[in-house]
Amino acid sequence: MERLNEILHELGISKVKLAKFLGVSRQMIYNYLELDDLNKWPKDKKVLLLNLLGIKSSEDLDNIKVDTDYIVEVESRIETLFENNSKNIINIDEIYTGLNEKNKDLLSNIINLMKENIEDDDSEKTYNELLYLYHFLQAMNTTKELKYILAYVSKSSGFTKPLEFTFNEEEQFVFESIMFSAMTLYNSGSVSNNKIAEAHKRFVDKIEQRMEEKIGRTLELNSIKVQALKELGYTEITDDNASEVFEKIAEIESRKLS
């Protein structure tokens, strides 16, 4: 870990910048760097760091030579991530554009409630609660069961009638029944600790596998984008060349498959 700290210092990567890249708090970065082995980091964070440094394992840290080319290469990876994130920032004046009054009121209530939560408790806990809510909304369009979870919470909190089914009635009925059984078992406190530990390990293994696949695919696509720009003689994607670049990306991907 001493070598890792040296490399980060030579690269000029601050704790704040590294925290932003890994998607964790600055305090968490300090905790990570106090560990005596990179392999003790959470697997997804370790993979992100290795990819940032352009190496495959912690053993490769000793082989890194921090020169001008390497600094530019690492900085480019960081800036690419920050640039992509900045494109997702929404102008507050444009949020309600194109919405009818009903949807405007709903969105306004959601925003005001989140704002009140932050104002009442501006802590890391509140931040993470809203961050997870954001992740939940991002995943909802790809996982229909998340909508059933929302319906279950609305019903169990007394906001919605228990026999009201907004989505697929049959699937929602089954899901709510299973969810109720699971919550009853959870609140009973009579669950076997060994079985719970085994189930959670399977859950962790599944998530880590999925995250590795996602990170690998993201890096692959970024590499293909860089190759496409290079072959076309461009330095970045613009409104004028976007169509041409995307066609080149598709062509490069087809080459890999053939």
C-alpha positions as CSV (number, residue, x, y, z in Angstrom):
1,M,0.0,0.0,0.0
2,E,3.0,2.3,0.5
3,R,3.8,2.0,-3.2
4,L,0.1,2.8,-4.1
5,N,0.3,6.0,-2.0
6,E,3.5,6.9,-3.8
7,I,2.0,6.4,-7.2
8,L,-1.1,8.4,-6.3
9,H,1.1,11.2,-5.0
10,E,3.3,11.2,-8.2
11,L,0.2,11.3,-10.4
12,G,-1.2,14.2,-8.4
13,I,-4.4,12.4,-7.6
14,S,-5.9,13.8,-4.4
15,K,-8.0,11.8,-2.0
16,V,-11.0,13.9,-3.1
17,K,-10.5,13.1,-6.7
18,L,-9.9,9.4,-6.1
19,A,-13.1,9.3,-3.9
20,K,-15.1,10.9,-6.7
21,F,-13.7,8.4,-9.2
22,L,-14.5,5.4,-7.0
23,G,-17.9,6.8,-6.0
24,V,-17.2,6.8,-2.2
25,S,-16.6,9.4,0.5
26,R,-13.2,10.9,1.2
27,Q,-13.2,9.3,4.6
28,M,-13.7,5.9,3.0
29,I,-10.7,6.5,0.8
30,Y,-8.6,7.1,4.0
31,N,-10.0,3.8,5.4
32,Y,-9.0,1.9,2.2
33,L,-5.5,3.4,2.1
34,E,-4.9,2.4,5.7
35,L,-5.4,-1.3,4.8
36,D,-2.1,-3.2,4.4
37,D,-3.2,-5.0,1.2
38,L,-5.1,-3.8,-1.9
39,N,-6.8,-7.2,-2.1
40,K,-8.7,-6.3,1.1
41,W,-10.5,-3.5,-0.7
42,P,-14.1,-4.1,-1.8
43,K,-13.8,-6.1,-5.1
44,D,-15.6,-3.5,-7.3
45,K,-13.5,-0.6,-5.9
46,K,-10.3,-2.6,-6.4
47,V,-11.2,-3.4,-10.0
48,L,-11.9,0.3,-10.7
49,L,-8.6,1.3,-9.2
50,L,-6.7,-1.3,-11.2
51,N,-8.4,-0.2,-14.4
52,L,-7.6,3.5,-13.6
53,L,-3.9,2.6,-13.2
54,G,-3.9,0.3,-16.3
55,I,-2.8,-2.8,-14.5
56,K,-4.3,-6.3,-13.9
57,S,-3.3,-7.0,-10.3
58,S,-1.9,-5.4,-7.2
59,E,1.4,-7.2,-7.9
60,D,1.8,-4.9,-11.0
61,L,2.1,-1.8,-8.8
62,D,5.8,-2.2,-8.4
63,N,6.2,-2.2,-12.2
64,I,4.5,1.1,-12.7
65,K,6.8,3.9,-14.0
66,V,5.2,7.3,-13.5
67,D,6.4,9.4,-16.5
68,T,4.7,12.0,-18.6
69,D,2.9,9.6,-20.9
70,Y,1.6,7.5,-18.0
71,I,0.3,10.7,-16.2
72,V,-1.5,11.8,-19.3
73,E,-3.0,8.3,-19.8
74,V,-4.4,8.1,-16.3
75,E,-5.6,11.7,-16.3
76,S,-7.5,10.9,-19.5
77,R,-9.3,8.1,-17.9
78,I,-10.4,10.3,-15.0
79,E,-11.4,13.2,-17.2
80,T,-13.5,10.9,-19.4
81,L,-15.5,9.7,-16.4
82,F,-16.0,13.2,-15.0
83,E,-17.0,14.5,-18.5
84,N,-19.6,11.7,-18.8
85,N,-21.0,12.5,-15.4
86,S,-21.2,16.2,-16.0
87,K,-23.4,15.6,-19.0
88,N,-26.0,14.1,-16.7
89,I,-26.5,17.3,-14.7
90,I,-29.9,18.9,-15.3
91,N,-30.6,22.6,-15.4
92,I,-33.2,23.2,-12.7
93,D,-35.1,25.7,-14.9
94,E,-35.7,22.9,-17.5
95,I,-36.9,20.2,-15.2
96,Y,-40.7,20.9,-15.6
97,T,-40.6,21.6,-19.3
98,G,-43.0,19.5,-21.3
99,L,-44.8,18.1,-18.2
100,N,-48.6,18.3,-17.6
101,E,-49.8,19.8,-14.3
102,K,-50.3,16.4,-12.6
103,N,-46.8,15.3,-13.3
104,K,-45.4,18.7,-12.4
105,D,-47.1,18.5,-9.0
106,L,-45.8,15.0,-8.4
107,L,-42.2,15.9,-9.4
108,S,-42.3,19.0,-7.3
109,N,-43.5,17.1,-4.2
110,I,-40.7,14.5,-4.7
111,I,-38.0,17.2,-5.1
112,N,-39.3,19.2,-2.1
113,L,-39.4,16.1,0.1
114,M,-35.8,15.2,-0.8
115,K,-34.7,18.8,-0.2
116,E,-36.4,18.8,3.2
117,N,-34.6,15.6,4.2
118,I,-31.2,17.0,3.3
119,E,-31.9,20.3,5.1
120,D,-33.1,18.4,8.2
121,D,-30.1,16.1,8.3
122,D,-27.2,17.0,6.0
123,S,-25.2,13.9,6.9
124,E,-23.6,11.0,5.0
125,K,-26.5,8.8,6.0
126,T,-29.1,11.0,4.4
127,Y,-26.9,11.4,1.3
128,N,-26.6,7.6,0.9
129,E,-30.3,7.2,1.4
130,L,-31.1,9.5,-1.5
131,L,-28.2,8.1,-3.5
132,Y,-29.7,4.6,-3.2
133,L,-33.1,6.0,-4.2
134,Y,-31.5,7.5,-7.3
135,H,-30.0,4.1,-8.1
136,F,-33.4,2.5,-7.5
137,L,-35.0,4.8,-10.0
138,Q,-32.2,4.1,-12.5
139,A,-32.7,0.4,-12.3
140,M,-36.6,0.5,-12.2
141,N,-37.0,0.5,-16.0
142,T,-34.9,-2.6,-16.4
143,T,-36.3,-4.6,-13.4
144,K,-40.1,-4.7,-13.3
145,E,-40.1,-6.2,-9.7
146,L,-38.8,-2.9,-8.4
147,K,-42.2,-1.4,-9.3
148,Y,-43.8,-4.1,-7.3
149,I,-41.6,-3.2,-4.3
150,L,-42.8,0.4,-4.5
151,A,-46.4,-0.8,-4.6
152,Y,-45.8,-3.0,-1.6
153,V,-44.3,-0.2,0.4
154,S,-47.1,2.2,-0.6
155,K,-49.7,-0.4,0.6
156,S,-48.0,-1.4,3.8
157,S,-47.6,2.3,4.7
158,G,-51.3,2.9,4.2
159,F,-51.1,5.2,1.1
160,T,-52.6,2.7,-1.3
161,K,-55.5,0.2,-0.9
162,P,-54.3,-3.4,-0.5
163,L,-56.3,-4.8,-3.4
164,E,-55.3,-2.1,-5.8
165,F,-53.0,-3.4,-8.6
166,T,-51.6,-0.7,-10.9
167,F,-49.2,-3.0,-12.7
168,N,-49.5,-6.7,-13.7
169,E,-52.1,-7.9,-11.2
170,E,-51.1,-11.6,-11.2
171,E,-47.4,-10.9,-10.9
172,Q,-47.9,-8.2,-8.4
173,F,-50.2,-10.4,-6.3
174,V,-47.6,-13.2,-6.1
175,F,-44.7,-10.7,-5.4
176,E,-46.6,-9.0,-2.6
177,S,-47.5,-12.3,-1.0
178,I,-43.8,-13.4,-1.0
179,M,-42.6,-10.0,0.2
180,F,-45.1,-10.1,3.1
181,S,-43.9,-13.6,4.0
182,A,-40.2,-12.5,3.8
183,M,-40.8,-9.4,6.0
184,T,-42.8,-11.5,8.5
185,L,-39.9,-13.9,8.7
186,Y,-37.4,-11.1,9.0
187,N,-39.3,-9.4,11.9
188,S,-39.8,-12.7,13.7
189,G,-36.0,-13.0,14.4
190,S,-36.2,-16.8,14.0
191,V,-34.2,-17.1,10.9
192,S,-31.1,-19.4,11.0
193,N,-28.0,-17.3,11.0
194,N,-26.1,-19.9,9.0
195,K,-28.7,-20.0,6.2
196,I,-28.8,-16.2,6.2
197,A,-25.0,-16.0,5.9
198,E,-25.1,-18.5,3.0
199,A,-27.8,-16.6,1.2
200,H,-26.0,-13.3,1.6
201,K,-22.8,-14.8,0.3
202,R,-24.6,-16.0,-2.9
203,F,-26.1,-12.5,-3.2
204,V,-22.6,-10.9,-2.9
205,D,-21.1,-13.3,-5.4
206,K,-23.9,-12.6,-7.9
207,I,-23.5,-8.8,-7.5
208,E,-19.7,-8.8,-7.8
209,Q,-19.9,-11.0,-10.9
210,R,-22.4,-8.5,-12.5
211,M,-20.4,-5.5,-11.6
212,E,-17.2,-7.0,-13.0
213,E,-19.1,-7.7,-16.3
214,K,-20.4,-4.2,-16.3
215,I,-17.0,-2.6,-15.7
216,G,-15.4,-4.8,-18.3
217,R,-18.0,-3.9,-20.9
218,T,-17.7,-0.1,-20.1
219,L,-13.9,-0.3,-20.5
220,E,-14.3,-2.3,-23.8
221,L,-16.7,0.3,-25.2
222,N,-14.4,3.2,-24.2
223,S,-11.5,1.4,-25.9
224,I,-13.5,0.9,-29.1
225,K,-14.6,4.6,-29.0
226,V,-11.0,5.7,-28.8
227,Q,-10.0,3.4,-31.6
228,A,-12.9,4.7,-33.8
229,L,-11.9,8.3,-33.2
230,K,-8.3,7.5,-34.0
231,E,-9.2,5.7,-37.3
232,L,-11.4,8.6,-38.4
233,G,-8.8,11.2,-37.4
234,Y,-11.0,12.9,-34.7
235,T,-10.1,13.7,-31.1
236,E,-13.7,13.7,-29.7
237,I,-17.3,13.0,-30.6
238,T,-19.3,16.1,-31.7
239,D,-22.8,16.7,-33.0
240,D,-21.3,16.9,-36.6
241,N,-19.3,13.6,-36.5
242,A,-21.4,11.6,-34.0
243,S,-23.2,9.5,-36.7
244,E,-19.9,8.7,-38.5
245,V,-18.2,7.8,-35.2
246,F,-21.1,5.5,-34.1
247,E,-21.0,3.7,-37.4
248,K,-17.3,3.2,-37.0
249,I,-17.8,1.9,-33.5
250,A,-20.3,-0.6,-34.9
251,E,-17.9,-1.6,-37.6
252,I,-15.1,-2.2,-35.1
253,E,-17.4,-4.3,-32.9
254,S,-18.3,-6.4,-35.9
255,R,-14.7,-7.0,-36.7
256,K,-14.2,-8.4,-33.2
257,L,-17.1,-10.8,-33.6
258,S,-15.9,-12.1,-37.0
